Amino acid sequence: MQRNFIWGDTENKRRYHAIGWDKVTVPKWMGGLGLRKLDVMNTACLSKLGWKLQTG
């Protein structure tokens, strides 16, 4: 969803882009856009949810 927002992709039309997703997720202080990697955020959120379910 973030990728589609940044570059304006739609389901029907794909475009070529000059920058890779790995460059976009670089922190701002290192010259990137500062977006977080969604797989890392998903793992963190699921781990936190699991911990809360285990400990009550």
Rosetta constraint file for C-alpha pairs under 8 A:
AtomPair CA 1 CA 5 HARMONIC 6.19 0.50
AtomPair CA 2 CA 6 HARMONIC 6.23 0.50
AtomPair CA 3 CA 7 HARMONIC 6.33 0.50
AtomPair CA 3 CA 9 HARMONIC 7.92 0.50
AtomPair CA 3 CA 21 HARMONIC 7.68 0.50
AtomPair CA 4 CA 8 HARMONIC 5.24 0.50
AtomPair CA 4 CA 9 HARMONIC 4.81 0.50
AtomPair CA 4 CA 10 HARMONIC 6.96 0.50
AtomPair CA 5 CA 9 HARMONIC 7.18 0.50
AtomPair CA 7 CA 17 HARMONIC 7.66 0.50
AtomPair CA 9 CA 13 HARMONIC 6.51 0.50
AtomPair CA 9 CA 14 HARMONIC 5.84 0.50
AtomPair CA 9 CA 15 HARMONIC 6.69 0.50
AtomPair CA 10 CA 14 HARMONIC 6.69 0.50
AtomPair CA 19 CA 23 HARMONIC 6.70 0.50
AtomPair CA 19 CA 24 HARMONIC 7.49 0.50
AtomPair CA 20 CA 24 HARMONIC 6.70 0.50
AtomPair CA 21 CA 25 HARMONIC 6.52 0.50
AtomPair CA 22 CA 26 HARMONIC 6.97 0.50
AtomPair CA 23 CA 32 HARMONIC 6.19 0.50
AtomPair CA 24 CA 32 HARMONIC 5.36 0.50
AtomPair CA 24 CA 33 HARMONIC 5.24 0.50
AtomPair CA 24 CA 34 HARMONIC 6.75 0.50
AtomPair CA 24 CA 35 HARMONIC 6.50 0.50
AtomPair CA 25 CA 32 HARMONIC 6.39 0.50
AtomPair CA 25 CA 33 HARMONIC 6.33 0.50
AtomPair CA 25 CA 34 HARMONIC 5.43 0.50
AtomPair CA 25 CA 35 HARMONIC 4.75 0.50
AtomPair CA 25 CA 36 HARMONIC 5.53 0.50
AtomPair CA 25 CA 37 HARMONIC 6.13 0.50
AtomPair CA 26 CA 30 HARMONIC 6.50 0.50
AtomPair CA 26 CA 31 HARMONIC 6.96 0.50
AtomPair CA 26 CA 32 HARMONIC 4.48 0.50
AtomPair CA 26 CA 33 HARMONIC 6.41 0.50
AtomPair CA 26 CA 34 HARMONIC 5.51 0.50
AtomPair CA 26 CA 35 HARMONIC 7.17 0.50
AtomPair CA 27 CA 31 HARMONIC 6.71 0.50
AtomPair CA 27 CA 32 HARMONIC 5.27 0.50
AtomPair CA 27 CA 33 HARMONIC 6.39 0.50
AtomPair CA 27 CA 34 HARMONIC 4.17 0.50
AtomPair CA 27 CA 35 HARMONIC 7.25 0.50
AtomPair CA 28 CA 32 HARMONIC 4.77 0.50
AtomPair CA 28 CA 33 HARMONIC 5.35 0.50
AtomPair CA 28 CA 34 HARMONIC 4.75 0.50
AtomPair CA 36 CA 40 HARMONIC 7.87 0.50
AtomPair CA 36 CA 41 HARMONIC 7.21 0.50
AtomPair CA 37 CA 41 HARMONIC 6.45 0.50
AtomPair CA 38 CA 42 HARMONIC 5.93 0.50
AtomPair CA 39 CA 43 HARMONIC 6.23 0.50
AtomPair CA 40 CA 44 HARMONIC 6.24 0.50
AtomPair CA 41 CA 45 HARMONIC 6.15 0.50
AtomPair CA 42 CA 46 HARMONIC 6.11 0.50
AtomPair CA 43 CA 47 HARMONIC 6.02 0.50
AtomPair CA 44 CA 48 HARMONIC 6.17 0.50
AtomPair CA 45 CA 49 HARMONIC 6.15 0.50
AtomPair CA 46 CA 50 HARMONIC 6.05 0.50
AtomPair CA 47 CA 51 HARMONIC 6.12 0.50
AtomPair CA 48 CA 52 HARMONIC 6.25 0.50
AtomPair CA 49 CA 53 HARMONIC 6.23 0.50
AtomPair CA 50 CA 54 HARMONIC 6.16 0.50
AtomPair CA 51 CA 55 HARMONIC 6.12 0.50
AtomPair CA 52 CA 56 HARMONIC 5.61 0.50
